């Protein structure tokens, strides 16, 4: 397992608003409009259920949109994604918006909580996104995808368990993690034998992206 060094602050791309996001991600007007509508859905539904921290809605473009979008260039050829424990639809909804018009692109949004799935369904239907909502535990599905991803879902050793069936079928994992990734990686080695590299986040100097290509049970 190779581990990237801590990213230089200059590598982090500051995103404060829609214009910054467009410059960083290459998103066009249609995608920006969909993202604005997605933010409206979050504001509305967040009054009834805890989807995201209320304070993070004020920094939507950096904390949610850009943090999610940054993983797309890590898998430019990937067409099928599974977002495990997607919650409010992050990163999956953002990915589906950005790749909405790409032929063959599809995101599977997986969450075990029915009320979150009702929110996700409203967003997917309202924005006509290339996505399917699955009200299910991640490990209970039999999906074959190119990439499996997750953000703020579970500690890494549990995430690897959720993602194992997908990796066995050929997927690569891209997990968005925080500043405690080193301890999570160390803990995960108690349960799993895996190859991973840790990439710097472009949205937060404290963040990391764990890319897992091979996964097996620990000895």
C-alpha positions as CSV (number, residue, x, y, z in Angstrom):
1,X,0.0,0.0,0.0
2,X,1.4,3.3,-1.0
3,X,0.4,6.5,0.8
4,X,0.6,10.0,-0.8
5,X,2.3,12.8,1.2
6,X,0.2,15.5,2.7
7,X,-1.0,17.8,-0.1
8,X,0.6,21.2,-0.5
9,X,-2.1,23.9,0.2
10,X,-1.5,25.2,-3.3
11,X,-3.0,21.9,-4.6
12,X,-6.4,22.7,-3.0
13,X,-8.6,24.6,-5.4
14,X,-10.7,27.2,-3.6
15,X,-14.4,27.1,-4.7
16,X,-16.7,29.7,-3.2
17,X,-19.5,29.9,-5.6
18,X,-21.0,28.6,-8.9
19,X,-18.5,30.4,-11.0
20,X,-15.6,29.0,-9.1
21,X,-17.1,25.5,-9.4
22,X,-17.5,25.9,-13.1
23,X,-13.9,26.9,-13.5
24,X,-12.7,24.0,-11.4
25,X,-14.9,21.3,-12.8
26,X,-15.7,22.4,-16.3
27,X,-19.5,22.3,-15.6
28,X,-21.7,24.1,-18.1
29,X,-24.8,26.2,-17.5
30,X,-27.2,23.3,-17.6
31,X,-25.2,21.4,-14.9
32,X,-25.0,24.5,-12.8
33,X,-28.7,25.0,-13.0
34,X,-29.3,21.4,-11.9
35,X,-26.9,21.8,-9.0
36,X,-28.7,25.0,-7.9
37,X,-32.0,23.0,-8.0
38,X,-30.3,20.2,-6.0
39,X,-29.3,22.7,-3.4
40,X,-32.9,23.9,-3.2
41,X,-34.0,20.3,-2.6
42,X,-31.5,20.0,0.2
43,X,-32.6,23.2,1.8
44,X,-36.2,22.2,1.7
45,X,-35.9,18.6,2.9
46,X,-33.3,19.4,5.5
47,X,-36.0,21.2,7.4
48,X,-37.8,17.9,7.8
49,X,-34.9,15.4,8.2
50,X,-31.2,15.6,8.8
51,X,-29.6,15.1,5.4
52,X,-26.6,17.4,5.8
53,X,-25.3,19.7,8.5
54,X,-27.3,22.9,8.1
55,X,-24.2,25.1,8.2
56,X,-22.7,23.2,5.2
57,X,-25.5,24.5,2.9
58,X,-23.9,27.9,3.1
59,X,-20.7,26.4,1.6
60,X,-22.5,24.1,-0.8
61,X,-20.2,24.7,-3.8
62,X,-17.0,23.7,-1.9
63,X,-18.2,21.3,0.8
64,X,-20.6,19.3,-1.3
65,X,-20.4,20.0,-5.1
66,X,-16.7,20.3,-5.5
67,X,-15.8,17.7,-2.9
68,X,-17.9,15.3,-4.9
69,X,-17.0,16.4,-8.4
70,X,-13.2,16.0,-7.9
71,X,-13.3,12.2,-8.1
72,X,-14.6,12.2,-11.7
73,X,-11.2,12.8,-13.3
74,X,-9.8,9.9,-11.3
75,X,-11.9,7.5,-13.4
76,X,-12.5,9.2,-16.8
77,X,-13.6,6.1,-18.6
78,X,-16.0,4.8,-16.0
79,X,-19.6,4.7,-16.9
80,X,-21.3,2.9,-14.1
81,X,-21.0,3.9,-10.4
82,X,-22.4,2.7,-7.2
83,X,-22.6,5.3,-4.3
84,X,-22.9,3.3,-1.1
85,X,-24.6,4.8,1.9
86,X,-25.3,7.8,-0.3
87,X,-27.4,9.7,2.3
88,X,-28.2,13.0,0.7
89,X,-26.8,11.8,-2.6
90,X,-23.2,12.7,-2.2
91,X,-21.2,12.2,-4.3
92,X,-23.6,10.3,-6.5
93,X,-26.2,13.0,-7.3
94,X,-23.4,15.5,-8.2
95,X,-21.7,12.9,-10.5
96,X,-25.1,12.2,-12.2
97,X,-25.7,15.9,-12.8
98,X,-22.2,16.4,-14.3
99,X,-22.5,13.4,-16.6
100,X,-26.2,13.7,-17.3
101,X,-25.8,13.9,-21.1
102,X,-23.0,11.3,-21.4
103,X,-24.2,8.2,-23.2
104,X,-24.3,5.1,-21.0
105,X,-23.5,6.9,-17.8
106,X,-25.4,5.7,-14.7
107,X,-25.2,6.0,-10.9
108,X,-26.7,3.6,-8.5
109,X,-27.6,5.4,-5.3
110,X,-27.7,3.0,-2.4
111,X,-29.1,3.7,1.0
112,X,-30.9,1.6,3.6
113,X,-33.1,4.3,5.0
114,X,-36.4,4.6,3.3
115,X,-37.0,8.3,4.0
116,X,-33.7,9.3,2.5
117,X,-34.6,7.2,-0.6
118,X,-37.8,9.2,-0.9
119,X,-35.7,12.4,-1.0
120,X,-33.3,10.8,-3.6
121,X,-36.1,9.7,-5.8
122,X,-37.6,13.2,-5.8
123,X,-34.3,14.6,-6.9
124,X,-33.6,12.0,-9.5
125,X,-37.1,12.3,-11.0
126,X,-37.2,16.0,-10.8
127,X,-33.9,16.6,-12.5
128,X,-34.2,13.6,-14.8
129,X,-30.9,12.1,-13.8
130,X,-29.2,9.0,-15.1
131,X,-29.5,7.3,-11.7
132,X,-31.4,4.5,-9.8
133,X,-32.3,4.7,-6.2
134,X,-31.9,1.4,-4.2
135,X,-33.4,1.2,-0.8
136,X,-31.1,-1.6,0.3
137,X,-28.0,-2.5,2.2
138,X,-25.0,-2.2,-0.1
139,X,-23.8,-5.7,0.5
140,X,-27.2,-7.2,-0.4
141,X,-27.2,-5.9,-4.0
142,X,-25.7,-7.7,-7.0
143,X,-24.6,-4.8,-9.1
144,X,-21.7,-4.8,-11.5
145,X,-20.1,-1.4,-11.8
146,X,-16.9,0.3,-12.8
147,X,-16.5,2.4,-9.7
148,X,-17.8,2.0,-6.1
149,X,-17.7,5.2,-4.0
150,X,-18.8,6.5,-0.6
151,X,-18.5,9.7,1.4
152,X,-18.9,10.1,5.2
153,X,-20.6,6.7,5.3
154,X,-18.5,4.5,7.6
155,X,-15.0,3.7,8.9
156,X,-12.8,2.3,6.2
157,X,-12.8,-1.3,7.5
158,X,-16.6,-1.3,7.3
159,X,-16.6,0.4,3.9
160,X,-14.4,-2.3,2.5
161,X,-16.9,-4.9,3.7
162,X,-19.7,-3.1,2.0
163,X,-17.6,-2.7,-1.2
164,X,-16.2,-6.2,-1.3
165,X,-18.9,-7.7,-3.6
166,X,-18.4,-4.9,-6.1
167,X,-14.7,-5.2,-6.1
168,X,-14.9,-8.9,-6.6
169,X,-16.9,-8.2,-9.8
170,X,-14.2,-5.9,-11.1
171,X,-14.9,-2.4,-9.6
172,X,-12.3,0.0,-8.3
173,X,-13.2,1.9,-5.1
174,X,-12.8,5.6,-4.6
175,X,-13.7,6.5,-1.0
176,X,-13.7,10.1,0.2
177,X,-12.2,10.3,3.7
178,X,-11.1,12.9,6.2
179,X,-8.0,13.6,8.2
180,X,-8.1,10.4,10.2
181,X,-7.4,8.2,7.1
182,X,-4.0,7.0,8.4
183,X,-5.6,5.4,11.5
184,X,-8.5,4.1,9.4
185,X,-6.1,2.4,7.0
186,X,-4.1,0.9,9.9
187,X,-7.3,-0.4,11.5
188,X,-8.5,-1.9,8.2
189,X,-5.4,-4.0,7.9
190,X,-6.6,-6.0,10.9
191,X,-9.6,-7.2,8.8
192,X,-8.5,-7.0,5.2
193,X,-5.7,-7.7,2.8
194,X,-5.8,-4.9,0.2
195,X,-3.9,-2.7,-2.1
196,X,-4.7,1.0,-1.9
197,X,-3.2,4.4,-2.6
198,X,-4.2,7.6,-0.8
199,X,-4.6,10.7,-3.0
200,X,-4.8,14.3,-1.8
201,X,-8.2,16.0,-1.9
202,X,-8.6,19.1,-4.1
203,X,-11.4,20.5,-2.0
204,X,-9.9,20.3,1.5
205,X,-6.3,20.0,2.6
206,X,-7.4,17.7,5.4
207,X,-9.2,15.3,3.1
208,X,-8.0,12.2,1.3
209,X,-9.3,9.9,-1.4
210,X,-8.6,6.2,-0.9
211,X,-8.4,4.3,-4.1
212,X,-8.7,0.5,-3.6
213,X,-7.9,-1.8,-6.6
214,X,-7.6,-5.2,-4.8
215,X,-9.3,-6.5,-1.7
216,X,-9.3,-9.8,0.1
217,X,-9.9,-11.1,3.6
218,X,-7.1,-10.6,6.1
219,X,-5.1,-13.5,7.2
